[in-house]
């Protein structure tokens, strides 16, 4: 766990296409829908009815739950007309609108555009506009995005709002979200690391769902041996079992739920050695060496993480690093590991907050020479309160080693965030 700190100082479009592949020349995701645009009362104009041509795009079509997605709503044709009796100069039209979410996640996204338009003659249609906004993915599955109503504000001579409404608009964009990987906290401990054939080993397994049937079994590398017992996890998720170890091939003990061991539902192996009790031939002596199992652990360089300052008004990216994390895996057996992180909101004086989802990282991971496992850094992107993978190693017949993990982090500070120090807590979990 670490504390992070940051400081602030239109062309006409073609008609709508049927679902499927767009016709030649048609922009993917472009849709048309009937619209009524109510002119401001001050203009003395009747409502304008016609079709809007629009398109919605997203910056990430395959986000994870907890990610922030940026959406853009482009209106290339509108029935709304210039509400002023004279021409409008450039850069006086400000658009706002709504995007409708459905499918795995429902709701609305508010989008806003900048004052950026070409001059508009008297009585002419208002120009194309583009609006952007963001939303946080809260559910896994397909999410559809459809255009909603929009408002075109003009600020020449007087402030006027032309409000455009629509109903039953078609889907313009889709994205498919996936869930974050969850940490596997299942573990297994042995009262003894070796014994003669037939010895009963007292096994403690933890981190299982209460009431779950758990199998405790012997392992020889990646294969399961004949040694096996079944027990039930108590209300704390703990299993106490007595495992007779009779198979001389057994080199470790695992615990798992379900029909077979898996990385998601099983514990990493605890090493165990069967010491053969058969007497040696005359004139010989038996030599036995036991490799005791180690642990999976990590250390982090430093304590607090200080991000670079950003100027008040401009906002921008506050850069930094999480500090080197050293992971040592000396367990033996086939189970890899995963290092995940999550961050709280950044809080400043007066309770002002910068969302934790504004913190992104670019992880890196290096395995020391001789380590059996390769190390894979997590994907670059937001960390947030729901977390993200920093680094991991895969399951394999032989795993373990020493690993150096780090990440460059960037906090996006909004413009005009009140000056002061903002702190959050970054929690790393190794499993």
Secondary structure as UniProt FT lines:
FT   STRAND          2..8
FT   TURN            24..25
FT   TURN            28..29
FT   STRAND          30..38
FT   HELIX           41..43
FT   STRAND          48..58
FT   TURN            61..62
FT   TURN            65..66
FT   STRAND          68..77
FT   STRAND          93..103
FT   STRAND          107..112
FT   TURN            122..123
FT   STRAND          129..136
FT   STRAND          141..155
FT   STRAND          159..165
FT   STRAND          171..178
FT   STRAND          187..190
FT   STRAND          194..196
FT   TURN            197..198
FT   STRAND          199..206
FT   TURN            210..211
FT   STRAND          213..220
FT   TURN            221..222
FT   STRAND          223..232
FT   TURN            235..236
FT   STRAND          239..245
FT   TURN            248..249
FT   STRAND          252..257
FT   TURN            263..265
FT   STRAND          270..271
FT   STRAND          273..275
FT   TURN            282..283
FT   STRAND          296..300
FT   STRAND          305..306
FT   TURN            312..314
FT   STRAND          316..321
FT   STRAND          325..329
FT   STRAND          338..343
FT   STRAND          346..347
FT   HELIX           349..351
FT   STRAND          353..354
FT   HELIX           356..358
FT   STRAND          359..367
FT   TURN            369..370
FT   STRAND          376..377
FT   STRAND          381..382
FT   TURN            384..386
FT   STRAND          388..392
FT   STRAND          401..413
FT   TURN            415..416
FT   STRAND          420..430
//
